[in-house]
Amino acid sequence: MIPLEIIITGASLLLIISIVASKASSRFGIPSLLLFLFIGMLFGSEGLGLIKFDSPVLAQYIGVVALVFILFFGGLETEWKSVRPILKHGILLSTLGVFVTAFSLGAFMVFVFGFSWLEGLLFGSIVSSTDAAAVFSVLRSKKLSLSGEVGPLLELESGSNDPMAVFMTIGFIGLITGKRSGYLEISAMFFLQMGVGVLLGYYFGKAIVYLINKIKLEYDGLYPVLTLSLILLAYALTSFSKGNGFMAVYIIGLVMGNSDLIQKRNLIHFHGGVAWLMQITMFLALGLLVSIKGIASVAGIGILVSLFLMFVARPIGVFSSLAFKGFYVAQQAFISWVGLRGSVPIILATFPLIAGVKNSEMMFNIVFFVVLTSALFQGTSIPFAAKFFRVDAPLKSRKRYPIEFEHTDDLNTRLVEFTVPYDSWMIGKAVSEIGLPQDSLITLIARNEDFIVPSGQTVLESGDVLLTLVNNNNLTEITDLFSKKD
């Protein structure tokens, strides 16, 4: 029996090393998931041999719980107004695009490597989902963003295509093991799971928002604990109800992130930290689980599969989903290239292992190899690809203010940013002269890199960002006031 102190020491050191490695990842533009996996492999039984971990079941449990919180935070950070214009495109990409990618890669496995059709489609399903978080982390490290609707589309796709990949993986395992009777049953199950997942996710999200705003807990620190419990409960209840729990938690995050919520800023910070902890834990566990000799044994197959996925299967999935949808060829080509594989394919690769599917161990090793090569080659080339396809834009840093304001039901007031345009009638006028309603107040002015606490005599300049406490009843009036031109 290993002493508890040794376990705690080892776990804390692994986390610290991973966090330090993520700093290096940002500096050199390498996806952090790659470093987390390497750290797990380094400390595993075939590396330094310090940690022996060989339980696919435990790795799967860790991965599922981690994925719940990662998907929830993905929804929590998503701005509905940014994804609403491309909602149809995102849904097509995360359903049809995933299916076409899986089918294309499955056919490749059948005709080139002699897999059966069910095994080939299972393998294609396992590696069909993408991880946009890695894309945006690399872009942020290079002070880049994405222009137009490319960024919101990738964000929406990555948050909503994991449930599709999970569903397809479980469905094909069911067909292989005889637990599912045929494709008609799987098709019906798809609409049931996705429909129930979206529906319950929406209503759970609304219920959680109502509960958090009404419960009035004595200690602020209990709100994050409450949300953790409710998210896990919602996932479990949705799964028990034959719905897709992963889709449900993503929708819950989307609803909560776009609602008026007390403690919202603190909850976002907390769940951001939880999502990072889950990512690190998941990648470390998967890195510890993998066999380095097993990966080496499938290197030849893995290279061919990776190349086909990068240059054929993923582009077919993207172009078939976005054809005639208003996206330029260059934009579609960039979306095709940045279809990074993340932790989800490795987690899904444990499903056939546990189910005892034929060739499951080889599948797991190939999937791991594909994820590594995707992160290494596609991940490191993202800034170059963004510039090459002309979809890059300067990174807009979010202004951090030295004050915070939490919405509560007791106040009919919100804190709103207004920018003084270059052609505004307000330029050169004092705050007292612009005619704000009496129950609204400019609390802070952000001017260039400085913050100004205004008085009535403070003169406004072009480009000033005014942090304004606004009575909800006067929001339209004040918006019209700031939009008037000189």
MIZA-454412 format. One record per residue (C-alpha): x, z negated, y negated; residue number from 1; chain. Coordinates in nm, 2 decimals, m for minus. Last residue first. Example, Ala and Ser with C-alpha at 12.3 -4.5 7.8 and 13.67 -1.06 7.14 Angstrom:
<sites>
[[1.37, m0.71, 0.11], 2, 'A']
[[1.23, m0.78, 0.45], 1, 'A']
</sites>
This chain:
<sites>
[[m2.26, 3.43, m6.53], 486, 'A']
[[m2.40, 3.43, m6.18], 485, 'A']
[[m2.65, 3.19, m6.02], 484, 'A']
[[m2.56, 3.08, m5.66], 483, 'A']
[[m2.48, 2.72, m5.76], 482, 'A']
[[m2.83, 2.66, m5.91], 481, 'A']
[[m3.00, 2.84, m5.63], 480, 'A']
[[m2.84, 2.60, m5.38], 479, 'A']
[[m2.94, 2.31, m5.60], 478, 'A']
[[m3.30, 2.41, m5.60], 477, 'A']
[[m3.31, 2.47, m5.23], 476, 'A']
[[m3.15, 2.13, m5.15], 475, 'A']
[[m3.38, 1.94, m5.39], 474, 'A']
[[m3.61, 1.78, m5.13], 473, 'A']
[[m3.31, 1.71, m4.91], 472, 'A']
[[m3.16, 1.49, m5.18], 471, 'A']
[[m2.81, 1.61, m5.22], 470, 'A']
[[m2.48, 1.41, m5.23], 469, 'A']
[[m2.23, 1.68, m5.34], 468, 'A']
[[m1.87, 1.76, m5.23], 467, 'A']
[[m1.79, 2.02, m5.49], 466, 'A']
[[m1.53, 2.28, m5.39], 465, 'A']
[[m1.37, 2.43, m5.71], 464, 'A']
[[m1.28, 2.80, m5.67], 463, 'A']
[[m1.34, 2.88, m6.04], 462, 'A']
[[m1.31, 2.57, m6.26], 461, 'A']
[[m1.55, 2.29, m6.35], 460, 'A']
[[m1.48, 2.06, m6.65], 459, 'A']
[[m1.50, 1.69, m6.59], 458, 'A']
[[m1.69, 1.52, m6.87], 457, 'A']
[[m1.97, 1.37, m6.66], 456, 'A']
[[m1.70, 1.21, m6.44], 455, 'A']
[[m1.54, 1.35, m6.14], 454, 'A']
[[m1.32, 1.20, m5.87], 453, 'A']
[[m1.07, 1.48, m5.83], 452, 'A']
[[m0.89, 1.58, m5.51], 451, 'A']
[[m0.59, 1.80, m5.51], 450, 'A']
[[m0.46, 2.08, m5.28], 449, 'A']
[[m0.64, 2.36, m5.48], 448, 'A']
[[m0.93, 2.18, m5.65], 447, 'A']
[[m1.14, 1.96, m5.42], 446, 'A']
[[m1.40, 1.79, m5.63], 445, 'A']
[[m1.56, 1.46, m5.52], 444, 'A']
[[m1.89, 1.27, m5.55], 443, 'A']
[[m2.11, 1.53, m5.72], 442, 'A']
[[m2.45, 1.34, m5.73], 441, 'A']
[[m2.81, 1.42, m5.66], 440, 'A']
[[m3.11, 1.20, m5.74], 439, 'A']
[[m3.10, 1.30, m6.11], 438, 'A']
[[m3.13, 1.67, m6.04], 437, 'A']
[[m2.81, 1.86, m6.14], 436, 'A']
[[m2.83, 2.02, m6.48], 435, 'A']
[[m2.49, 2.20, m6.52], 434, 'A']
[[m2.40, 2.02, m6.85], 433, 'A']
[[m2.30, 1.68, m6.72], 432, 'A']
[[m2.05, 1.83, m6.48], 431, 'A']
[[m1.87, 1.99, m6.78], 430, 'A']
[[m1.88, 2.37, m6.82], 429, 'A']
[[m1.58, 2.60, m6.81], 428, 'A']
[[m1.70, 2.78, m6.50], 427, 'A']
[[m2.06, 2.70, m6.43], 426, 'A']
[[m2.20, 3.05, m6.49], 425, 'A']
[[m2.03, 3.15, m6.17], 424, 'A']
[[m1.83, 3.48, m6.14], 423, 'A']
[[m1.53, 3.33, m5.96], 422, 'A']
[[m1.76, 3.13, m5.73], 421, 'A']
[[m1.79, 2.75, m5.76], 420, 'A']
[[m1.80, 2.63, m5.40], 419, 'A']
[[m2.07, 2.39, m5.28], 418, 'A']
[[m2.01, 2.14, m4.99], 417, 'A']
[[m2.31, 1.93, m4.88], 416, 'A']
[[m2.34, 1.55, m4.81], 415, 'A']
[[m2.70, 1.47, m4.70], 414, 'A']
[[m2.99, 1.26, m4.83], 413, 'A']
[[m3.33, 1.16, m4.72], 412, 'A']
[[m3.17, 0.83, m4.62], 411, 'A']
[[m3.32, 0.58, m4.37], 410, 'A']
[[m3.30, 0.84, m4.08], 409, 'A']
[[m2.92, 0.81, m4.10], 408, 'A']
[[m2.65, 1.07, m4.18], 407, 'A']
[[m2.30, 0.94, m4.19], 406, 'A']
[[m2.08, 1.01, m4.50], 405, 'A']
[[m1.70, 1.02, m4.50], 404, 'A']
[[m1.44, 1.00, m4.78], 403, 'A']
[[m1.08, 1.11, m4.80], 402, 'A']
[[m1.18, 1.47, m4.74], 401, 'A']
[[m1.02, 1.70, m4.49], 400, 'A']
[[m1.05, 2.07, m4.57], 399, 'A']
[[m1.08, 2.29, m4.26], 398, 'A']
[[m0.78, 2.53, m4.23], 397, 'A']
[[m0.87, 2.89, m4.23], 396, 'A']
[[m0.63, 3.07, m4.00], 395, 'A']
[[m0.54, 3.41, m4.14], 394, 'A']
[[m0.71, 3.70, m3.95], 393, 'A']
[[m0.62, 3.90, m3.64], 392, 'A']
[[m0.85, 4.16, m3.48], 391, 'A']
[[m0.61, 4.45, m3.55], 390, 'A']
[[m0.56, 4.55, m3.18], 389, 'A']
[[m0.18, 4.51, m3.21], 388, 'A']
[[m0.22, 4.20, m3.43], 387, 'A']
[[m0.44, 4.02, m3.19], 386, 'A']
[[m0.23, 4.14, m2.89], 385, 'A']
[[0.09, 4.01, m3.05], 384, 'A']
[[m0.07, 3.67, m3.11], 383, 'A']
[[m0.21, 3.66, m2.75], 382, 'A']
[[0.11, 3.76, m2.57], 381, 'A']
[[0.20, 3.41, m2.45], 380, 'A']
[[m0.14, 3.36, m2.29], 379, 'A']
[[m0.16, 3.70, m2.12], 378, 'A']
[[0.18, 3.68, m1.95], 377, 'A']
[[0.23, 3.31, m1.86], 376, 'A']
[[m0.13, 3.20, m1.86], 375, 'A']
[[m0.25, 3.49, m1.65], 374, 'A']
[[0.05, 3.46, m1.42], 373, 'A']
[[m0.01, 3.09, m1.35], 372, 'A']
[[m0.39, 3.15, m1.30], 371, 'A']
[[m0.33, 3.44, m1.06], 370, 'A']
[[m0.07, 3.23, m0.86], 369, 'A']
[[m0.33, 2.94, m0.83], 368, 'A']
[[m0.59, 3.19, m0.71], 367, 'A']
[[m0.35, 3.34, m0.46], 366, 'A']
[[m0.27, 2.99, m0.32], 365, 'A']
[[m0.64, 2.89, m0.29], 364, 'A']
[[m0.73, 3.22, m0.13], 363, 'A']
[[m0.46, 3.18, 0.13], 362, 'A']
[[m0.60, 2.84, 0.21], 361, 'A']
[[m0.95, 2.97, 0.23], 360, 'A']
[[m0.86, 3.25, 0.48], 359, 'A']
[[m1.17, 3.16, 0.68], 358, 'A']
[[m1.41, 2.92, 0.51], 357, 'A']
[[m1.37, 2.56, 0.61], 356, 'A']
[[m1.63, 2.43, 0.35], 355, 'A']
[[m1.36, 2.20, 0.19], 354, 'A']
[[m1.12, 2.49, 0.15], 353, 'A']
[[m1.40, 2.72, 0.04], 352, 'A']
[[m1.48, 2.48, m0.25], 351, 'A']
[[m1.12, 2.40, m0.34], 350, 'A']
[[m1.09, 2.75, m0.49], 349, 'A']
[[m1.36, 2.66, m0.74], 348, 'A']
[[m1.13, 2.40, m0.89], 347, 'A']
[[m0.85, 2.65, m0.92], 346, 'A']
[[m1.08, 2.91, m1.08], 345, 'A']
[[m1.21, 2.64, m1.32], 344, 'A']
[[m0.87, 2.54, m1.45], 343, 'A']
[[m0.80, 2.84, m1.66], 342, 'A']
[[m0.79, 3.22, m1.62], 341, 'A']
[[m0.73, 3.40, m1.95], 340, 'A']
[[m0.96, 3.68, m2.04], 339, 'A']
[[m0.75, 3.76, m2.34], 338, 'A']
[[m0.68, 4.12, m2.24], 337, 'A']
[[m1.05, 4.23, m2.21], 336, 'A']
[[m1.15, 4.07, m2.54], 335, 'A']
[[m0.86, 4.26, m2.70], 334, 'A']
[[m0.97, 4.59, m2.54], 333, 'A']
[[m1.33, 4.53, m2.65], 332, 'A']
[[m1.21, 4.47, m3.01], 331, 'A']
[[m1.00, 4.79, m3.00], 330, 'A']
[[m1.30, 4.99, m2.86], 329, 'A']
[[m1.51, 4.87, m3.15], 328, 'A']
[[m1.80, 4.64, m3.09], 327, 'A']
[[m2.15, 4.75, m3.19], 326, 'A']
[[m2.33, 4.69, m2.86], 325, 'A']
[[m2.31, 5.04, m2.73], 324, 'A']
[[m2.10, 4.93, m2.43], 323, 'A']
[[m2.04, 4.55, m2.45], 322, 'A']
[[m2.12, 4.45, m2.09], 321, 'A']
[[m1.98, 4.76, m1.92], 320, 'A']
[[m1.67, 4.74, m2.14], 319, 'A']
[[m1.61, 4.37, m2.06], 318, 'A']
[[m1.66, 4.38, m1.69], 317, 'A']
[[m1.46, 4.70, m1.65], 316, 'A']
[[m1.18, 4.55, m1.87], 315, 'A']
[[m1.17, 4.24, m1.65], 314, 'A']
[[m1.15, 4.43, m1.32], 313, 'A']
[[m0.89, 4.70, m1.42], 312, 'A']
[[m0.59, 4.59, m1.63], 311, 'A']
[[m0.59, 4.21, m1.60], 310, 'A']
[[m0.76, 4.17, m1.26], 309, 'A']
[[m0.57, 4.46, m1.10], 308, 'A']
[[m0.24, 4.32, m1.24], 307, 'A']
[[m0.32, 3.97, m1.11], 306, 'A']
[[m0.42, 4.09, m0.77], 305, 'A']
[[m0.10, 4.30, m0.73], 304, 'A']
[[0.11, 4.01, m0.84], 303, 'A']
[[m0.07, 3.76, m0.61], 302, 'A']
[[m0.03, 3.98, m0.31], 301, 'A']
[[0.35, 3.98, m0.35], 300, 'A']
[[0.36, 3.62, m0.45], 299, 'A']
[[0.15, 3.50, m0.15], 298, 'A']
[[0.43, 3.31, 0.03], 297, 'A']
[[0.57, 3.17, m0.29], 296, 'A']
[[0.24, 3.01, m0.37], 295, 'A']
[[0.23, 2.84, m0.02], 294, 'A']
[[0.59, 2.72, m0.06], 293, 'A']
[[0.49, 2.56, m0.39], 292, 'A']
[[0.19, 2.39, m0.23], 291, 'A']
[[m0.08, 2.30, m0.47], 290, 'A']
[[m0.23, 1.95, m0.49], 289, 'A']
[[0.00, 1.80, m0.75], 288, 'A']
[[m0.07, 2.09, m0.99], 287, 'A']
[[m0.44, 2.05, m0.93], 286, 'A']
[[m0.43, 1.68, m1.01], 285, 'A']
[[m0.21, 1.74, m1.32], 284, 'A']
[[m0.44, 2.01, m1.44], 283, 'A']
[[m0.75, 1.79, m1.40], 282, 'A']
[[m0.60, 1.49, m1.56], 281, 'A']
[[m0.47, 1.69, m1.86], 280, 'A']
[[m0.80, 1.87, m1.91], 279, 'A']
[[m1.00, 1.54, m1.87], 278, 'A']
[[m0.78, 1.36, m2.12], 277, 'A']
[[m0.82, 1.65, m2.37], 276, 'A']
[[m1.20, 1.65, m2.32], 275, 'A']
[[m1.21, 1.27, m2.37], 274, 'A']
[[m1.01, 1.30, m2.70], 273, 'A']
[[m1.25, 1.57, m2.83], 272, 'A']
[[m1.54, 1.35, m2.71], 271, 'A']
[[m1.42, 1.06, m2.93], 270, 'A']
[[m1.36, 1.28, m3.24], 269, 'A']
[[m1.70, 1.45, m3.20], 268, 'A']
[[m1.87, 1.11, m3.15], 267, 'A']
[[m1.70, 0.97, m3.46], 266, 'A']
[[m1.81, 1.26, m3.67], 265, 'A']
[[m2.17, 1.24, m3.54], 264, 'A']
[[m2.21, 0.86, m3.58], 263, 'A']
[[m2.57, 0.93, m3.68], 262, 'A']
[[m2.69, 1.28, m3.57], 261, 'A']
[[m2.85, 1.56, m3.77], 260, 'A']
[[m2.85, 1.84, m3.51], 259, 'A']
[[m2.62, 2.14, m3.44], 258, 'A']
[[m2.36, 1.95, m3.23], 257, 'A']
[[m2.63, 1.77, m3.04], 256, 'A']
[[m2.81, 2.09, m2.93], 255, 'A']
[[m2.49, 2.27, m2.84], 254, 'A']
[[m2.36, 1.97, m2.65], 253, 'A']
[[m2.68, 1.95, m2.45], 252, 'A']
[[m2.67, 2.32, m2.38], 251, 'A']
[[m2.32, 2.28, m2.24], 250, 'A']
[[m2.43, 1.98, m2.03], 249, 'A']
[[m2.72, 2.19, m1.89], 248, 'A']
[[m2.51, 2.49, m1.80], 247, 'A']
[[m2.28, 2.27, m1.60], 246, 'A']
[[m2.58, 2.10, m1.43], 245, 'A']
[[m2.72, 2.42, m1.30], 244, 'A']
[[m3.07, 2.34, m1.19], 243, 'A']
[[m3.21, 2.24, m0.85], 242, 'A']
[[m3.37, 1.93, m0.99], 241, 'A']
[[m3.10, 1.71, m0.83], 240, 'A']
[[m2.84, 1.91, m1.02], 239, 'A']
[[m3.03, 1.86, m1.35], 238, 'A']
[[m3.06, 1.49, m1.28], 237, 'A']
[[m2.68, 1.46, m1.21], 236, 'A']
[[m2.58, 1.65, m1.52], 235, 'A']
[[m2.82, 1.46, m1.74], 234, 'A']
[[m2.69, 1.13, m1.60], 233, 'A']
[[m2.33, 1.23, m1.66], 232, 'A']
[[m2.42, 1.33, m2.02], 231, 'A']
[[m2.63, 1.01, m2.07], 230, 'A']
[[m2.34, 0.78, m1.96], 229, 'A']
[[m2.08, 0.94, m2.18], 228, 'A']
[[m2.33, 0.94, m2.47], 227, 'A']
[[m2.39, 0.57, m2.44], 226, 'A']
[[m2.02, 0.49, m2.42], 225, 'A']
[[m1.97, 0.70, m2.74], 224, 'A']
[[m2.24, 0.50, m2.91], 223, 'A']
[[m2.12, 0.16, m2.80], 222, 'A']
[[m1.82, 0.16, m3.03], 221, 'A']
[[m2.05, 0.15, m3.33], 220, 'A']
[[m2.16, m0.21, m3.23], 219, 'A']
[[m2.51, m0.35, m3.28], 218, 'A']
[[m2.68, m0.04, m3.16], 217, 'A']
[[m2.96, 0.12, m3.38], 216, 'A']
[[m3.16, 0.29, m3.10], 215, 'A']
[[m3.33, 0.55, m3.32], 214, 'A']
[[m3.07, 0.81, m3.41], 213, 'A']
[[m2.90, 0.79, m3.07], 212, 'A']
[[m3.24, 0.81, m2.88], 211, 'A']
[[m3.36, 1.11, m3.08], 210, 'A']
[[m3.04, 1.30, m3.03], 209, 'A']
[[m3.04, 1.22, m2.66], 208, 'A']
[[m3.40, 1.34, m2.62], 207, 'A']
[[m3.33, 1.67, m2.80], 206, 'A']
[[m3.02, 1.73, m2.58], 205, 'A']
[[m3.21, 1.64, m2.26], 204, 'A']
[[m3.48, 1.88, m2.37], 203, 'A']
[[m3.24, 2.17, m2.42], 202, 'A']
[[m3.03, 2.09, m2.11], 201, 'A']
[[m3.35, 2.07, m1.90], 200, 'A']
[[m3.46, 2.41, m2.01], 199, 'A']
[[m3.11, 2.58, m1.99], 198, 'A']
[[m3.03, 2.43, m1.65], 197, 'A']
[[m3.38, 2.49, m1.51], 196, 'A']
[[m3.36, 2.86, m1.60], 195, 'A']
[[m3.00, 2.89, m1.48], 194, 'A']
[[m3.07, 2.73, m1.15], 193, 'A']
[[m3.40, 2.90, m1.08], 192, 'A']
[[m3.29, 3.24, m1.19], 191, 'A']
[[m2.98, 3.22, m0.97], 190, 'A']
[[m3.17, 3.07, m0.68], 189, 'A']
[[m3.40, 3.37, m0.67], 188, 'A']
[[m3.10, 3.60, m0.66], 187, 'A']
[[m2.94, 3.39, m0.39], 186, 'A']
[[m3.25, 3.40, m0.17], 185, 'A']
[[m3.28, 3.78, m0.22], 184, 'A']
[[m2.91, 3.81, m0.12], 183, 'A']
[[m2.95, 3.66, 0.22], 182, 'A']
[[m3.02, 3.36, 0.44], 181, 'A']
[[m2.81, 3.10, 0.28], 180, 'A']
[[m2.65, 2.81, 0.48], 179, 'A']
[[m2.49, 3.06, 0.72], 178, 'A']
[[m2.13, 2.96, 0.64], 177, 'A']
[[m2.05, 3.30, 0.48], 176, 'A']
[[m2.38, 3.33, 0.30], 175, 'A']
[[m2.35, 2.97, 0.16], 174, 'A']
[[m1.99, 3.03, 0.05], 173, 'A']
[[m2.12, 3.34, m0.13], 172, 'A']
[[m2.38, 3.13, m0.32], 171, 'A']
[[m2.14, 2.84, m0.40], 170, 'A']
[[m1.90, 3.09, m0.56], 169, 'A']
[[m2.17, 3.28, m0.74], 168, 'A']
[[m2.32, 2.96, m0.89], 167, 'A']
[[m1.98, 2.82, m1.00], 166, 'A']
[[m1.89, 3.16, m1.16], 165, 'A']
[[m2.22, 3.17, m1.35], 164, 'A']
[[m2.19, 2.81, m1.46], 163, 'A']
[[m1.83, 2.89, m1.59], 162, 'A']
[[m1.95, 3.19, m1.79], 161, 'A']
[[m2.13, 2.99, m2.07], 160, 'A']
[[m1.86, 2.81, m2.26], 159, 'A']
[[m1.60, 3.08, m2.22], 158, 'A']
[[m1.85, 3.35, m2.33], 157, 'A']
[[m1.97, 3.16, m2.64], 156, 'A']
[[m1.61, 3.10, m2.76], 155, 'A']
[[m1.51, 3.46, m2.69], 154, 'A']
[[m1.81, 3.59, m2.88], 153, 'A']
[[m1.75, 3.35, m3.17], 152, 'A']
[[m1.39, 3.47, m3.21], 151, 'A']
[[m1.47, 3.84, m3.18], 150, 'A']
[[m1.75, 3.84, m3.43], 149, 'A']
[[m1.55, 3.94, m3.73], 148, 'A']
[[m1.18, 3.85, m3.74], 147, 'A']
[[m0.98, 3.62, m3.51], 146, 'A']
[[m0.76, 3.34, m3.63], 145, 'A']
[[m0.39, 3.29, m3.67], 144, 'A']
[[m0.16, 3.01, m3.78], 143, 'A']
[[0.07, 3.07, m3.48], 142, 'A']
[[m0.02, 2.73, m3.32], 141, 'A']
[[m0.38, 2.80, m3.40], 140, 'A']
[[m0.37, 3.13, m3.21], 139, 'A']
[[m0.22, 2.96, m2.90], 138, 'A']
[[m0.49, 2.68, m2.91], 137, 'A']
[[m0.76, 2.95, m2.96], 136, 'A']
[[m0.67, 3.14, m2.65], 135, 'A']
[[m0.62, 2.83, m2.43], 134, 'A']
[[m0.97, 2.72, m2.53], 133, 'A']
[[m1.10, 3.06, m2.43], 132, 'A']
[[m1.08, 2.99, m2.06], 131, 'A']
[[m1.23, 3.26, m1.84], 130, 'A']
[[m1.45, 3.28, m1.54], 129, 'A']
[[m1.42, 3.55, m1.26], 128, 'A']
[[m1.15, 3.39, m1.05], 127, 'A']
[[m1.37, 3.22, m0.79], 126, 'A']
[[m1.63, 3.50, m0.80], 125, 'A']
[[m1.38, 3.76, m0.70], 124, 'A']
[[m1.26, 3.55, m0.41], 123, 'A']
[[m1.62, 3.51, m0.29], 122, 'A']
[[m1.68, 3.88, m0.33], 121, 'A']
[[m1.38, 3.96, m0.12], 120, 'A']
[[m1.48, 3.70, 0.15], 119, 'A']
[[m1.83, 3.84, 0.16], 118, 'A']
[[m1.71, 4.20, 0.18], 117, 'A']
[[m1.45, 4.12, 0.46], 116, 'A']
[[m1.10, 4.10, 0.34], 115, 'A']
[[m0.87, 4.39, 0.45], 114, 'A']
[[m0.60, 4.36, 0.18], 113, 'A']
[[m0.64, 4.69, m0.01], 112, 'A']
[[m1.00, 4.79, 0.05], 111, 'A']
[[m1.17, 4.45, 0.07], 110, 'A']
[[m0.96, 4.27, m0.19], 109, 'A']
[[m1.01, 4.56, m0.43], 108, 'A']
[[m1.38, 4.55, m0.36], 107, 'A']
[[m1.39, 4.18, m0.45], 106, 'A']
[[m1.19, 4.24, m0.77], 105, 'A']
[[m1.46, 4.49, m0.88], 104, 'A']
[[m1.75, 4.27, m0.77], 103, 'A']
[[m1.61, 3.96, m0.95], 102, 'A']
[[m1.55, 4.15, m1.27], 101, 'A']
[[m1.89, 4.31, m1.25], 100, 'A']
[[m2.06, 3.97, m1.19], 99, 'A']
[[m1.87, 3.80, m1.47], 98, 'A']
[[m1.95, 4.08, m1.72], 97, 'A']
[[m2.32, 4.08, m1.61], 96, 'A']
[[m2.35, 3.70, m1.66], 95, 'A']
[[m2.10, 3.57, m1.93], 94, 'A']
[[m2.06, 3.90, m2.10], 93, 'A']
[[m2.44, 3.97, m2.11], 92, 'A']
[[m2.50, 3.61, m2.25], 91, 'A']
[[m2.24, 3.66, m2.51], 90, 'A']
[[m2.38, 4.00, m2.62], 89, 'A']
[[m2.73, 3.85, m2.65], 88, 'A']
[[m2.60, 3.55, m2.85], 87, 'A']
[[m2.39, 3.76, m3.09], 86, 'A']
[[m2.58, 3.69, m3.41], 85, 'A']
[[m2.66, 3.33, m3.30], 84, 'A']
[[m2.30, 3.24, m3.22], 83, 'A']
[[m2.18, 3.16, m3.58], 82, 'A']
[[m2.51, 2.99, m3.69], 81, 'A']
[[m2.51, 2.78, m3.37], 80, 'A']
[[m2.17, 2.63, m3.45], 79, 'A']
[[m2.00, 2.54, m3.13], 78, 'A']
[[m1.80, 2.21, m3.13], 77, 'A']
[[m2.06, 2.01, m2.93], 76, 'A']
[[m2.10, 2.30, m2.68], 75, 'A']
[[m1.73, 2.30, m2.60], 74, 'A']
[[m1.75, 1.92, m2.59], 73, 'A']
[[m2.01, 1.94, m2.32], 72, 'A']
[[m1.82, 2.20, m2.13], 71, 'A']
[[m1.51, 1.98, m2.12], 70, 'A']
[[m1.71, 1.67, m2.03], 69, 'A']
[[m1.87, 1.83, m1.73], 68, 'A']
[[m1.55, 2.01, m1.63], 67, 'A']
[[m1.37, 1.68, m1.60], 66, 'A']
[[m1.63, 1.54, m1.37], 65, 'A']
[[m1.62, 1.86, m1.15], 64, 'A']
[[m1.24, 1.87, m1.15], 63, 'A']
[[m1.19, 1.51, m1.05], 62, 'A']
[[m1.44, 1.56, m0.77], 61, 'A']
[[m1.27, 1.88, m0.66], 60, 'A']
[[m0.93, 1.71, m0.66], 59, 'A']
[[m1.07, 1.43, m0.45], 58, 'A']
[[m1.21, 1.67, m0.20], 57, 'A']
[[m0.89, 1.89, m0.20], 56, 'A']
[[m0.69, 1.58, m0.10], 55, 'A']
[[m0.32, 1.63, m0.06], 54, 'A']
[[m0.15, 1.41, m0.32], 53, 'A']
[[0.19, 1.26, m0.26], 52, 'A']
[[0.36, 1.16, m0.59], 51, 'A']
[[0.73, 1.11, m0.64], 50, 'A']
[[0.83, 1.41, m0.42], 49, 'A']
[[1.05, 1.56, m0.69], 48, 'A']
[[0.89, 1.90, m0.63], 47, 'A']
[[0.73, 1.97, m0.29], 46, 'A']
[[0.54, 1.63, m0.28], 45, 'A']
[[0.43, 1.66, m0.64], 44, 'A']
[[0.61, 1.55, m0.95], 43, 'A']
[[0.72, 1.90, m1.05], 42, 'A']
[[0.39, 2.06, m0.94], 41, 'A']
[[0.19, 1.83, m1.17], 40, 'A']
[[0.43, 1.89, m1.46], 39, 'A']
[[0.41, 2.27, m1.39], 38, 'A']
[[0.03, 2.25, m1.40], 37, 'A']
[[0.03, 2.06, m1.73], 36, 'A']
[[0.28, 2.31, m1.87], 35, 'A']
[[0.06, 2.61, m1.79], 34, 'A']
[[m0.25, 2.44, m1.92], 33, 'A']
[[m0.07, 2.39, m2.25], 32, 'A']
[[m0.08, 2.77, m2.32], 31, 'A']
[[0.26, 2.87, m2.45], 30, 'A']
[[0.29, 2.95, m2.82], 29, 'A']
[[0.64, 2.80, m2.87], 28, 'A']
[[0.55, 2.52, m3.11], 27, 'A']
[[0.20, 2.46, m2.97], 26, 'A']
[[0.33, 2.43, m2.61], 25, 'A']
[[0.61, 2.20, m2.73], 24, 'A']
[[0.35, 1.96, m2.86], 23, 'A']
[[0.15, 2.00, m2.54], 22, 'A']
[[0.46, 1.89, m2.35], 21, 'A']
[[0.46, 1.56, m2.54], 20, 'A']
[[0.10, 1.51, m2.43], 19, 'A']
[[0.19, 1.60, m2.07], 18, 'A']
[[0.49, 1.36, m2.06], 17, 'A']
[[0.27, 1.08, m2.20], 16, 'A']
[[m0.01, 1.15, m1.94], 15, 'A']
[[0.24, 1.16, m1.65], 14, 'A']
[[0.40, 0.84, m1.77], 13, 'A']
[[0.06, 0.66, m1.79], 12, 'A']
[[m0.03, 0.77, m1.44], 11, 'A']
[[0.31, 0.66, m1.29], 10, 'A']
[[0.30, 0.32, m1.46], 9, 'A']
[[m0.06, 0.25, m1.36], 8, 'A']
[[0.02, 0.35, m0.99], 7, 'A']
[[0.34, 0.14, m0.99], 6, 'A']
[[0.16, m0.17, m1.14], 5, 'A']
[[m0.12, m0.13, m0.87], 4, 'A']
[[0.14, m0.18, m0.59], 3, 'A']
[[0.15, 0.11, m0.34], 2, 'A']
[[0.00, 0.00, 0.00], 1, 'A']
</sites>
